[in-house]
Amino acid sequence: MMQEILQQTTWQEWLGVCFSVVQVLLARKNNSNNYLFGIAGILLSLYVMFFAKLYAEFTLNLYYLVMSIYGWLYWKFGKRKTETAISETTNQEKLITVGIVVGTFSLFWYFLTQFTDSDVPILDSLVSAFAWAGMWLMARRKIENWVLLNMSNMIAIPLLIHKGLYLYAILTAFLFIVAISGYLEWRKIIKLKNVAAVE
C-alpha cells in the first residue's frame, strides 16, 4: 500500500509539502521569512487541490497567497516600520474572527452545494472557514492563530485521507503538532515581553 501511495504522489505535492514544512517551522520560531516558503508551497498546493476537486481548499490557498504577502509585509513593517510584536486578540478581533468563520463557512457551503461536484461540501467548508480565520490572525501576529489553524487541521486530516492525498494528510498531522508547539513558544514570548514591561 505504501508503494502505491508513493506512486500516486505527484512532484508538486512533494515539493509543496516540503516548502510548507519549512514555512511552519519558521513561523514557530517567529521568523518573518516563513511567508516566502509559504508562498512557494501555496502555489504548488493550488495545482494539487484543483485537480483533487477540493474547491474550497483551492480558494483557501488563493486566500493564503494574498494573506502571506500581506502577513510578510505586516510582520516586517507593521504600522511603525518595525516588526510587529506577538499579542493576544482584542474583543473586537474576536468578533471579527467569529464573523470570518461563520461567513466563509456559509459562502463556501452554498457555493460547493450549488455550483460544484464536491462530495464533501460541509467538511471542505469547515476546513477553509477555520483556516481563513486562523490565517488572518497569523498575519496580524495574534497567538490565537494556532488554535484556529488546529481546528482546521483536525477536520482536514480525515478529509485529505478520504481524497487520497496522503502526503498532505501527513503534512497536516505534522502541522497540528507544530501548531501546539508554536502556541507554547509564542506564549513564552508574550510572558517575557510582559515581564520586561513590568521591569
PyMOL CGO cylinders between C-alpha atoms (Angstrom):
from pymol import cmd
from pymol.cgo import CYLINDER

trace = [
    CYLINDER, 0.00, 0.00, 0.00, 2.83, 2.41, 0.84, 0.3, 1, 1, 1, 1, 1, 1,
    CYLINDER, 2.83, 2.41, 0.84, 4.36, 1.87, -2.60, 0.3, 1, 1, 1, 1, 1, 1,
    CYLINDER, 4.36, 1.87, -2.60, 1.01, 2.66, -4.22, 0.3, 1, 1, 1, 1, 1, 1,
    CYLINDER, 1.01, 2.66, -4.22, 0.69, 5.86, -2.16, 0.3, 1, 1, 1, 1, 1, 1,
    CYLINDER, 0.69, 5.86, -2.16, 4.19, 6.96, -3.18, 0.3, 1, 1, 1, 1, 1, 1,
    CYLINDER, 4.19, 6.96, -3.18, 3.44, 6.27, -6.85, 0.3, 1, 1, 1, 1, 1, 1,
    CYLINDER, 3.44, 6.27, -6.85, 0.25, 8.35, -6.69, 0.3, 1, 1, 1, 1, 1, 1,
    CYLINDER, 0.25, 8.35, -6.69, 2.04, 11.31, -5.10, 0.3, 1, 1, 1, 1, 1, 1,
    CYLINDER, 2.04, 11.31, -5.10, 2.98, 13.97, -7.66, 0.3, 1, 1, 1, 1, 1, 1,
    CYLINDER, 2.98, 13.97, -7.66, 6.18, 16.03, -7.56, 0.3, 1, 1, 1, 1, 1, 1,
    CYLINDER, 6.18, 16.03, -7.56, 4.01, 19.11, -6.99, 0.3, 1, 1, 1, 1, 1, 1,
    CYLINDER, 4.01, 19.11, -6.99, 2.62, 17.53, -3.82, 0.3, 1, 1, 1, 1, 1, 1,
    CYLINDER, 2.62, 17.53, -3.82, 6.09, 16.51, -2.57, 0.3, 1, 1, 1, 1, 1, 1,
    CYLINDER, 6.09, 16.51, -2.57, 7.63, 19.93, -3.18, 0.3, 1, 1, 1, 1, 1, 1,
    CYLINDER, 7.63, 19.93, -3.18, 4.58, 21.78, -1.83, 0.3, 1, 1, 1, 1, 1, 1,
    CYLINDER, 4.58, 21.78, -1.83, 4.73, 19.74, 1.37, 0.3, 1, 1, 1, 1, 1, 1,
    CYLINDER, 4.73, 19.74, 1.37, 8.49, 20.40, 1.77, 0.3, 1, 1, 1, 1, 1, 1,
    CYLINDER, 8.49, 20.40, 1.77, 8.02, 24.16, 1.41, 0.3, 1, 1, 1, 1, 1, 1,
    CYLINDER, 8.02, 24.16, 1.41, 5.09, 24.06, 3.84, 0.3, 1, 1, 1, 1, 1, 1,
    CYLINDER, 5.09, 24.06, 3.84, 7.15, 22.21, 6.46, 0.3, 1, 1, 1, 1, 1, 1,
    CYLINDER, 7.15, 22.21, 6.46, 9.90, 24.84, 6.27, 0.3, 1, 1, 1, 1, 1, 1,
    CYLINDER, 9.90, 24.84, 6.27, 7.27, 27.61, 6.44, 0.3, 1, 1, 1, 1, 1, 1,
    CYLINDER, 7.27, 27.61, 6.44, 5.59, 26.33, 9.61, 0.3, 1, 1, 1, 1, 1, 1,
    CYLINDER, 5.59, 26.33, 9.61, 8.89, 25.67, 11.36, 0.3, 1, 1, 1, 1, 1, 1,
    CYLINDER, 8.89, 25.67, 11.36, 10.00, 29.25, 10.63, 0.3, 1, 1, 1, 1, 1, 1,
    CYLINDER, 10.00, 29.25, 10.63, 6.60, 30.58, 11.81, 0.3, 1, 1, 1, 1, 1, 1,
    CYLINDER, 6.60, 30.58, 11.81, 7.01, 28.66, 15.06, 0.3, 1, 1, 1, 1, 1, 1,
    CYLINDER, 7.01, 28.66, 15.06, 10.37, 30.38, 15.53, 0.3, 1, 1, 1, 1, 1, 1,
    CYLINDER, 10.37, 30.38, 15.53, 8.72, 33.76, 14.89, 0.3, 1, 1, 1, 1, 1, 1,
    CYLINDER, 8.72, 33.76, 14.89, 10.75, 34.26, 11.69, 0.3, 1, 1, 1, 1, 1, 1,
    CYLINDER, 10.75, 34.26, 11.69, 9.03, 36.54, 9.17, 0.3, 1, 1, 1, 1, 1, 1,
    CYLINDER, 9.03, 36.54, 9.17, 10.71, 34.76, 6.24, 0.3, 1, 1, 1, 1, 1, 1,
    CYLINDER, 10.71, 34.76, 6.24, 8.29, 31.88, 6.84, 0.3, 1, 1, 1, 1, 1, 1,
    CYLINDER, 8.29, 31.88, 6.84, 5.97, 33.58, 4.38, 0.3, 1, 1, 1, 1, 1, 1,
    CYLINDER, 5.97, 33.58, 4.38, 8.42, 33.29, 1.47, 0.3, 1, 1, 1, 1, 1, 1,
    CYLINDER, 8.42, 33.29, 1.47, 8.48, 29.50, 1.78, 0.3, 1, 1, 1, 1, 1, 1,
    CYLINDER, 8.48, 29.50, 1.78, 4.73, 29.55, 2.37, 0.3, 1, 1, 1, 1, 1, 1,
    CYLINDER, 4.73, 29.55, 2.37, 4.10, 31.35, -0.92, 0.3, 1, 1, 1, 1, 1, 1,
    CYLINDER, 4.10, 31.35, -0.92, 6.09, 28.71, -2.84, 0.3, 1, 1, 1, 1, 1, 1,
    CYLINDER, 6.09, 28.71, -2.84, 4.17, 25.90, -1.13, 0.3, 1, 1, 1, 1, 1, 1,
    CYLINDER, 4.17, 25.90, -1.13, 0.83, 27.61, -1.74, 0.3, 1, 1, 1, 1, 1, 1,
    CYLINDER, 0.83, 27.61, -1.74, 1.41, 27.91, -5.48, 0.3, 1, 1, 1, 1, 1, 1,
    CYLINDER, 1.41, 27.91, -5.48, 2.05, 24.18, -5.71, 0.3, 1, 1, 1, 1, 1, 1,
    CYLINDER, 2.05, 24.18, -5.71, -0.93, 23.38, -3.45, 0.3, 1, 1, 1, 1, 1, 1,
    CYLINDER, -0.93, 23.38, -3.45, -3.23, 25.36, -5.75, 0.3, 1, 1, 1, 1, 1, 1,
    CYLINDER, -3.23, 25.36, -5.75, -2.45, 22.93, -8.55, 0.3, 1, 1, 1, 1, 1, 1,
    CYLINDER, -2.45, 22.93, -8.55, -2.94, 19.84, -6.38, 0.3, 1, 1, 1, 1, 1, 1,
    CYLINDER, -2.94, 19.84, -6.38, -6.21, 20.97, -4.73, 0.3, 1, 1, 1, 1, 1, 1,
    CYLINDER, -6.21, 20.97, -4.73, -7.82, 21.94, -8.04, 0.3, 1, 1, 1, 1, 1, 1,
    CYLINDER, -7.82, 21.94, -8.04, -7.29, 18.52, -9.56, 0.3, 1, 1, 1, 1, 1, 1,
    CYLINDER, -7.29, 18.52, -9.56, -8.44, 16.81, -6.33, 0.3, 1, 1, 1, 1, 1, 1,
    CYLINDER, -8.44, 16.81, -6.33, -11.74, 18.77, -6.62, 0.3, 1, 1, 1, 1, 1, 1,
    CYLINDER, -11.74, 18.77, -6.62, -11.22, 20.35, -3.20, 0.3, 1, 1, 1, 1, 1, 1,
    CYLINDER, -11.22, 20.35, -3.20, -12.53, 23.68, -4.42, 0.3, 1, 1, 1, 1, 1, 1,
    CYLINDER, -12.53, 23.68, -4.42, -12.92, 25.38, -1.04, 0.3, 1, 1, 1, 1, 1, 1,
    CYLINDER, -12.92, 25.38, -1.04, -9.33, 24.43, -0.19, 0.3, 1, 1, 1, 1, 1, 1,
    CYLINDER, -9.33, 24.43, -0.19, -8.25, 25.73, -3.63, 0.3, 1, 1, 1, 1, 1, 1,
    CYLINDER, -8.25, 25.73, -3.63, -9.92, 29.05, -2.82, 0.3, 1, 1, 1, 1, 1, 1,
    CYLINDER, -9.92, 29.05, -2.82, -8.41, 28.89, 0.66, 0.3, 1, 1, 1, 1, 1, 1,
    CYLINDER, -8.41, 28.89, 0.66, -4.97, 28.64, -0.93, 0.3, 1, 1, 1, 1, 1, 1,
    CYLINDER, -4.97, 28.64, -0.93, -5.68, 31.72, -3.06, 0.3, 1, 1, 1, 1, 1, 1,
    CYLINDER, -5.68, 31.72, -3.06, -6.53, 33.49, 0.18, 0.3, 1, 1, 1, 1, 1, 1,
    CYLINDER, -6.53, 33.49, 0.18, -3.36, 32.10, 1.77, 0.3, 1, 1, 1, 1, 1, 1,
    CYLINDER, -3.36, 32.10, 1.77, -1.39, 33.60, -1.09, 0.3, 1, 1, 1, 1, 1, 1,
    CYLINDER, -1.39, 33.60, -1.09, -2.84, 37.07, -0.54, 0.3, 1, 1, 1, 1, 1, 1,
    CYLINDER, -2.84, 37.07, -0.54, -2.56, 36.83, 3.25, 0.3, 1, 1, 1, 1, 1, 1,
    CYLINDER, -2.56, 36.83, 3.25, 1.01, 35.54, 3.02, 0.3, 1, 1, 1, 1, 1, 1,
    CYLINDER, 1.01, 35.54, 3.02, 2.05, 38.60, 1.06, 0.3, 1, 1, 1, 1, 1, 1,
    CYLINDER, 2.05, 38.60, 1.06, 0.12, 40.82, 3.49, 0.3, 1, 1, 1, 1, 1, 1,
    CYLINDER, 0.12, 40.82, 3.49, 1.47, 38.92, 6.51, 0.3, 1, 1, 1, 1, 1, 1,
    CYLINDER, 1.47, 38.92, 6.51, 5.07, 39.16, 5.38, 0.3, 1, 1, 1, 1, 1, 1,
    CYLINDER, 5.07, 39.16, 5.38, 4.73, 42.92, 4.91, 0.3, 1, 1, 1, 1, 1, 1,
    CYLINDER, 4.73, 42.92, 4.91, 2.83, 43.36, 8.21, 0.3, 1, 1, 1, 1, 1, 1,
    CYLINDER, 2.83, 43.36, 8.21, 5.30, 41.25, 10.19, 0.3, 1, 1, 1, 1, 1, 1,
    CYLINDER, 5.30, 41.25, 10.19, 8.22, 43.09, 8.64, 0.3, 1, 1, 1, 1, 1, 1,
    CYLINDER, 8.22, 43.09, 8.64, 6.90, 46.64, 8.87, 0.3, 1, 1, 1, 1, 1, 1,
    CYLINDER, 6.90, 46.64, 8.87, 3.50, 46.86, 10.59, 0.3, 1, 1, 1, 1, 1, 1,
    CYLINDER, 3.50, 46.86, 10.59, 2.27, 50.37, 11.23, 0.3, 1, 1, 1, 1, 1, 1,
    CYLINDER, 2.27, 50.37, 11.23, 5.50, 51.61, 12.75, 0.3, 1, 1, 1, 1, 1, 1,
    CYLINDER, 5.50, 51.61, 12.75, 8.01, 50.41, 10.15, 0.3, 1, 1, 1, 1, 1, 1,
    CYLINDER, 8.01, 50.41, 10.15, 9.36, 47.91, 12.69, 0.3, 1, 1, 1, 1, 1, 1,
    CYLINDER, 9.36, 47.91, 12.69, 8.44, 44.26, 13.21, 0.3, 1, 1, 1, 1, 1, 1,
    CYLINDER, 8.44, 44.26, 13.21, 5.01, 43.86, 14.83, 0.3, 1, 1, 1, 1, 1, 1,
    CYLINDER, 5.01, 43.86, 14.83, 5.09, 42.10, 18.22, 0.3, 1, 1, 1, 1, 1, 1,
    CYLINDER, 5.09, 42.10, 18.22, 3.14, 38.93, 19.05, 0.3, 1, 1, 1, 1, 1, 1,
    CYLINDER, 3.14, 38.93, 19.05, -0.01, 39.72, 21.02, 0.3, 1, 1, 1, 1, 1, 1,
    CYLINDER, -0.01, 39.72, 21.02, -3.40, 38.37, 22.08, 0.3, 1, 1, 1, 1, 1, 1,
    CYLINDER, -3.40, 38.37, 22.08, -6.61, 39.19, 20.24, 0.3, 1, 1, 1, 1, 1, 1,
    CYLINDER, -6.61, 39.19, 20.24, -8.76, 42.07, 21.37, 0.3, 1, 1, 1, 1, 1, 1,
    CYLINDER, -8.76, 42.07, 21.37, -12.51, 41.68, 21.86, 0.3, 1, 1, 1, 1, 1, 1,
    CYLINDER, -12.51, 41.68, 21.86, -13.08, 43.37, 18.50, 0.3, 1, 1, 1, 1, 1, 1,
    CYLINDER, -13.08, 43.37, 18.50, -10.69, 40.94, 16.80, 0.3, 1, 1, 1, 1, 1, 1,
    CYLINDER, -10.69, 40.94, 16.80, -12.51, 38.02, 18.41, 0.3, 1, 1, 1, 1, 1, 1,
    CYLINDER, -12.51, 38.02, 18.41, -15.79, 39.23, 16.91, 0.3, 1, 1, 1, 1, 1, 1,
    CYLINDER, -15.79, 39.23, 16.91, -14.14, 39.63, 13.52, 0.3, 1, 1, 1, 1, 1, 1,
    CYLINDER, -14.14, 39.63, 13.52, -12.72, 36.10, 13.83, 0.3, 1, 1, 1, 1, 1, 1,
    CYLINDER, -12.72, 36.10, 13.83, -16.18, 34.62, 14.55, 0.3, 1, 1, 1, 1, 1, 1,
    CYLINDER, -16.18, 34.62, 14.55, -17.54, 36.60, 11.60, 0.3, 1, 1, 1, 1, 1, 1,
    CYLINDER, -17.54, 36.60, 11.60, -14.86, 35.21, 9.31, 0.3, 1, 1, 1, 1, 1, 1,
    CYLINDER, -14.86, 35.21, 9.31, -15.59, 31.62, 10.38, 0.3, 1, 1, 1, 1, 1, 1,
    CYLINDER, -15.59, 31.62, 10.38, -19.38, 31.90, 10.03, 0.3, 1, 1, 1, 1, 1, 1,
    CYLINDER, -19.38, 31.90, 10.03, -19.27, 33.99, 6.87, 0.3, 1, 1, 1, 1, 1, 1,
    CYLINDER, -19.27, 33.99, 6.87, -16.73, 31.89, 4.99, 0.3, 1, 1, 1, 1, 1, 1,
    CYLINDER, -16.73, 31.89, 4.99, -18.38, 28.61, 6.01, 0.3, 1, 1, 1, 1, 1, 1,
    CYLINDER, -18.38, 28.61, 6.01, -21.76, 29.84, 4.75, 0.3, 1, 1, 1, 1, 1, 1,
    CYLINDER, -21.76, 29.84, 4.75, -20.34, 31.12, 1.46, 0.3, 1, 1, 1, 1, 1, 1,
    CYLINDER, -20.34, 31.12, 1.46, -18.30, 28.00, 0.76, 0.3, 1, 1, 1, 1, 1, 1,
    CYLINDER, -18.30, 28.00, 0.76, -21.08, 25.61, 1.71, 0.3, 1, 1, 1, 1, 1, 1,
    CYLINDER, -21.08, 25.61, 1.71, -23.55, 27.40, -0.56, 0.3, 1, 1, 1, 1, 1, 1,
    CYLINDER, -23.55, 27.40, -0.56, -21.09, 27.59, -3.45, 0.3, 1, 1, 1, 1, 1, 1,
    CYLINDER, -21.09, 27.59, -3.45, -19.98, 23.96, -3.14, 0.3, 1, 1, 1, 1, 1, 1,
    CYLINDER, -19.98, 23.96, -3.14, -23.51, 22.55, -2.90, 0.3, 1, 1, 1, 1, 1, 1,
    CYLINDER, -23.51, 22.55, -2.90, -24.95, 24.71, -5.68, 0.3, 1, 1, 1, 1, 1, 1,
    CYLINDER, -24.95, 24.71, -5.68, -22.17, 25.06, -8.25, 0.3, 1, 1, 1, 1, 1, 1,
    CYLINDER, -22.17, 25.06, -8.25, -19.67, 22.19, -7.90, 0.3, 1, 1, 1, 1, 1, 1,
    CYLINDER, -19.67, 22.19, -7.90, -19.48, 18.41, -7.91, 0.3, 1, 1, 1, 1, 1, 1,
    CYLINDER, -19.48, 18.41, -7.91, -17.91, 18.35, -4.42, 0.3, 1, 1, 1, 1, 1, 1,
    CYLINDER, -17.91, 18.35, -4.42, -18.76, 15.23, -2.42, 0.3, 1, 1, 1, 1, 1, 1,
    CYLINDER, -18.76, 15.23, -2.42, -17.57, 16.79, 0.86, 0.3, 1, 1, 1, 1, 1, 1,
    CYLINDER, -17.57, 16.79, 0.86, -19.07, 20.31, 0.97, 0.3, 1, 1, 1, 1, 1, 1,
    CYLINDER, -19.07, 20.31, 0.97, -19.50, 20.56, 4.75, 0.3, 1, 1, 1, 1, 1, 1,
    CYLINDER, -19.50, 20.56, 4.75, -16.03, 19.31, 5.73, 0.3, 1, 1, 1, 1, 1, 1,
    CYLINDER, -16.03, 19.31, 5.73, -14.32, 21.24, 2.93, 0.3, 1, 1, 1, 1, 1, 1,
    CYLINDER, -14.32, 21.24, 2.93, -16.14, 24.40, 4.03, 0.3, 1, 1, 1, 1, 1, 1,
    CYLINDER, -16.14, 24.40, 4.03, -15.28, 23.90, 7.72, 0.3, 1, 1, 1, 1, 1, 1,
    CYLINDER, -15.28, 23.90, 7.72, -11.58, 23.35, 6.99, 0.3, 1, 1, 1, 1, 1, 1,
    CYLINDER, -11.58, 23.35, 6.99, -11.50, 26.52, 4.97, 0.3, 1, 1, 1, 1, 1, 1,
    CYLINDER, -11.50, 26.52, 4.97, -13.56, 28.62, 7.40, 0.3, 1, 1, 1, 1, 1, 1,
    CYLINDER, -13.56, 28.62, 7.40, -11.30, 27.93, 10.40, 0.3, 1, 1, 1, 1, 1, 1,
    CYLINDER, -11.30, 27.93, 10.40, -8.17, 28.29, 8.28, 0.3, 1, 1, 1, 1, 1, 1,
    CYLINDER, -8.17, 28.29, 8.28, -9.30, 31.64, 6.83, 0.3, 1, 1, 1, 1, 1, 1,
    CYLINDER, -9.30, 31.64, 6.83, -9.77, 33.00, 10.35, 0.3, 1, 1, 1, 1, 1, 1,
    CYLINDER, -9.77, 33.00, 10.35, -6.52, 31.46, 11.60, 0.3, 1, 1, 1, 1, 1, 1,
    CYLINDER, -6.52, 31.46, 11.60, -4.51, 32.86, 8.72, 0.3, 1, 1, 1, 1, 1, 1,
    CYLINDER, -4.51, 32.86, 8.72, -5.95, 36.34, 9.33, 0.3, 1, 1, 1, 1, 1, 1,
    CYLINDER, -5.95, 36.34, 9.33, -4.86, 36.11, 12.97, 0.3, 1, 1, 1, 1, 1, 1,
    CYLINDER, -4.86, 36.11, 12.97, -1.41, 34.85, 12.00, 0.3, 1, 1, 1, 1, 1, 1,
    CYLINDER, -1.41, 34.85, 12.00, -0.94, 37.72, 9.57, 0.3, 1, 1, 1, 1, 1, 1,
    CYLINDER, -0.94, 37.72, 9.57, -1.70, 40.08, 12.46, 0.3, 1, 1, 1, 1, 1, 1,
    CYLINDER, -1.70, 40.08, 12.46, 0.69, 38.10, 14.69, 0.3, 1, 1, 1, 1, 1, 1,
    CYLINDER, 0.69, 38.10, 14.69, -2.00, 37.02, 17.16, 0.3, 1, 1, 1, 1, 1, 1,
    CYLINDER, -2.00, 37.02, 17.16, -1.29, 33.95, 19.30, 0.3, 1, 1, 1, 1, 1, 1,
    CYLINDER, -1.29, 33.95, 19.30, -4.81, 32.55, 18.85, 0.3, 1, 1, 1, 1, 1, 1,
    CYLINDER, -4.81, 32.55, 18.85, -4.00, 31.84, 15.20, 0.3, 1, 1, 1, 1, 1, 1,
    CYLINDER, -4.00, 31.84, 15.20, -2.56, 28.49, 16.28, 0.3, 1, 1, 1, 1, 1, 1,
    CYLINDER, -2.56, 28.49, 16.28, -5.87, 27.44, 17.88, 0.3, 1, 1, 1, 1, 1, 1,
    CYLINDER, -5.87, 27.44, 17.88, -7.95, 28.26, 14.81, 0.3, 1, 1, 1, 1, 1, 1,
    CYLINDER, -7.95, 28.26, 14.81, -5.45, 26.64, 12.45, 0.3, 1, 1, 1, 1, 1, 1,
    CYLINDER, -5.45, 26.64, 12.45, -5.53, 23.47, 14.55, 0.3, 1, 1, 1, 1, 1, 1,
    CYLINDER, -5.53, 23.47, 14.55, -9.31, 23.35, 14.43, 0.3, 1, 1, 1, 1, 1, 1,
    CYLINDER, -9.31, 23.35, 14.43, -8.92, 23.37, 10.66, 0.3, 1, 1, 1, 1, 1, 1,
    CYLINDER, -8.92, 23.37, 10.66, -6.17, 20.73, 10.81, 0.3, 1, 1, 1, 1, 1, 1,
    CYLINDER, -6.17, 20.73, 10.81, -8.31, 18.32, 12.88, 0.3, 1, 1, 1, 1, 1, 1,
    CYLINDER, -8.31, 18.32, 12.88, -11.01, 18.34, 10.22, 0.3, 1, 1, 1, 1, 1, 1,
    CYLINDER, -11.01, 18.34, 10.22, -8.59, 18.37, 7.29, 0.3, 1, 1, 1, 1, 1, 1,
    CYLINDER, -8.59, 18.37, 7.29, -6.68, 15.18, 8.18, 0.3, 1, 1, 1, 1, 1, 1,
    CYLINDER, -6.68, 15.18, 8.18, -9.57, 12.71, 7.60, 0.3, 1, 1, 1, 1, 1, 1,
    CYLINDER, -9.57, 12.71, 7.60, -10.76, 14.78, 4.62, 0.3, 1, 1, 1, 1, 1, 1,
    CYLINDER, -10.76, 14.78, 4.62, -7.38, 14.55, 2.90, 0.3, 1, 1, 1, 1, 1, 1,
    CYLINDER, -7.38, 14.55, 2.90, -7.20, 10.79, 3.60, 0.3, 1, 1, 1, 1, 1, 1,
    CYLINDER, -7.20, 10.79, 3.60, -10.67, 10.43, 2.07, 0.3, 1, 1, 1, 1, 1, 1,
    CYLINDER, -10.67, 10.43, 2.07, -9.40, 12.21, -1.04, 0.3, 1, 1, 1, 1, 1, 1,
    CYLINDER, -9.40, 12.21, -1.04, -6.29, 10.04, -1.27, 0.3, 1, 1, 1, 1, 1, 1,
    CYLINDER, -6.29, 10.04, -1.27, -3.96, 12.96, -0.55, 0.3, 1, 1, 1, 1, 1, 1,
    CYLINDER, -3.96, 12.96, -0.55, -1.95, 11.01, 2.00, 0.3, 1, 1, 1, 1, 1, 1,
    CYLINDER, -1.95, 11.01, 2.00, 1.15, 13.18, 1.90, 0.3, 1, 1, 1, 1, 1, 1,
    CYLINDER, 1.15, 13.18, 1.90, -0.94, 16.29, 2.60, 0.3, 1, 1, 1, 1, 1, 1,
    CYLINDER, -0.94, 16.29, 2.60, -2.67, 14.36, 5.42, 0.3, 1, 1, 1, 1, 1, 1,
    CYLINDER, -2.67, 14.36, 5.42, 0.73, 13.57, 6.94, 0.3, 1, 1, 1, 1, 1, 1,
    CYLINDER, 0.73, 13.57, 6.94, 1.77, 17.21, 6.49, 0.3, 1, 1, 1, 1, 1, 1,
    CYLINDER, 1.77, 17.21, 6.49, -1.42, 18.35, 8.22, 0.3, 1, 1, 1, 1, 1, 1,
    CYLINDER, -1.42, 18.35, 8.22, -0.79, 15.99, 11.16, 0.3, 1, 1, 1, 1, 1, 1,
    CYLINDER, -0.79, 15.99, 11.16, 2.71, 17.46, 11.38, 0.3, 1, 1, 1, 1, 1, 1,
    CYLINDER, 2.71, 17.46, 11.38, 1.24, 20.99, 11.23, 0.3, 1, 1, 1, 1, 1, 1,
    CYLINDER, 1.24, 20.99, 11.23, -1.11, 20.06, 14.08, 0.3, 1, 1, 1, 1, 1, 1,
    CYLINDER, -1.11, 20.06, 14.08, 1.85, 19.12, 16.30, 0.3, 1, 1, 1, 1, 1, 1,
    CYLINDER, 1.85, 19.12, 16.30, 3.87, 22.19, 15.29, 0.3, 1, 1, 1, 1, 1, 1,
    CYLINDER, 3.87, 22.19, 15.29, 0.86, 24.44, 15.97, 0.3, 1, 1, 1, 1, 1, 1,
    CYLINDER, 0.86, 24.44, 15.97, 0.70, 23.17, 19.57, 0.3, 1, 1, 1, 1, 1, 1,
    CYLINDER, 0.70, 23.17, 19.57, 4.42, 23.82, 19.92, 0.3, 1, 1, 1, 1, 1, 1,
    CYLINDER, 4.42, 23.82, 19.92, 4.07, 27.20, 18.19, 0.3, 1, 1, 1, 1, 1, 1,
    CYLINDER, 4.07, 27.20, 18.19, 1.33, 28.26, 20.59, 0.3, 1, 1, 1, 1, 1, 1,
    CYLINDER, 1.33, 28.26, 20.59, 3.50, 27.36, 23.59, 0.3, 1, 1, 1, 1, 1, 1,
    CYLINDER, 3.50, 27.36, 23.59, 6.52, 29.14, 22.08, 0.3, 1, 1, 1, 1, 1, 1,
    CYLINDER, 6.52, 29.14, 22.08, 4.54, 32.32, 21.34, 0.3, 1, 1, 1, 1, 1, 1,
    CYLINDER, 4.54, 32.32, 21.34, 3.02, 32.19, 24.85, 0.3, 1, 1, 1, 1, 1, 1,
    CYLINDER, 3.02, 32.19, 24.85, 6.56, 32.26, 26.29, 0.3, 1, 1, 1, 1, 1, 1,
    CYLINDER, 6.56, 32.26, 26.29, 7.42, 35.26, 24.11, 0.3, 1, 1, 1, 1, 1, 1,
    CYLINDER, 7.42, 35.26, 24.11, 4.34, 37.14, 25.36, 0.3, 1, 1, 1, 1, 1, 1,
    CYLINDER, 4.34, 37.14, 25.36, 5.19, 36.31, 29.01, 0.3, 1, 1, 1, 1, 1, 1,
    CYLINDER, 5.19, 36.31, 29.01, 8.77, 37.52, 28.55, 0.3, 1, 1, 1, 1, 1, 1,
    CYLINDER, 8.77, 37.52, 28.55, 7.51, 40.73, 26.96, 0.3, 1, 1, 1, 1, 1, 1,
    CYLINDER, 7.51, 40.73, 26.96, 5.11, 41.30, 29.87, 0.3, 1, 1, 1, 1, 1, 1,
    CYLINDER, 5.11, 41.30, 29.87, 7.87, 40.69, 32.44, 0.3, 1, 1, 1, 1, 1, 1,
    CYLINDER, 7.87, 40.69, 32.44, 10.18, 43.10, 30.61, 0.3, 1, 1, 1, 1, 1, 1,
    CYLINDER, 10.18, 43.10, 30.61, 7.40, 45.72, 30.51, 0.3, 1, 1, 1, 1, 1, 1,
    CYLINDER, 7.40, 45.72, 30.51, 6.90, 45.49, 34.29, 0.3, 1, 1, 1, 1, 1, 1,
    CYLINDER, 6.90, 45.49, 34.29, 10.63, 45.88, 34.95, 0.3, 1, 1, 1, 1, 1, 1,
]
cmd.load_cgo(trace, "trace")
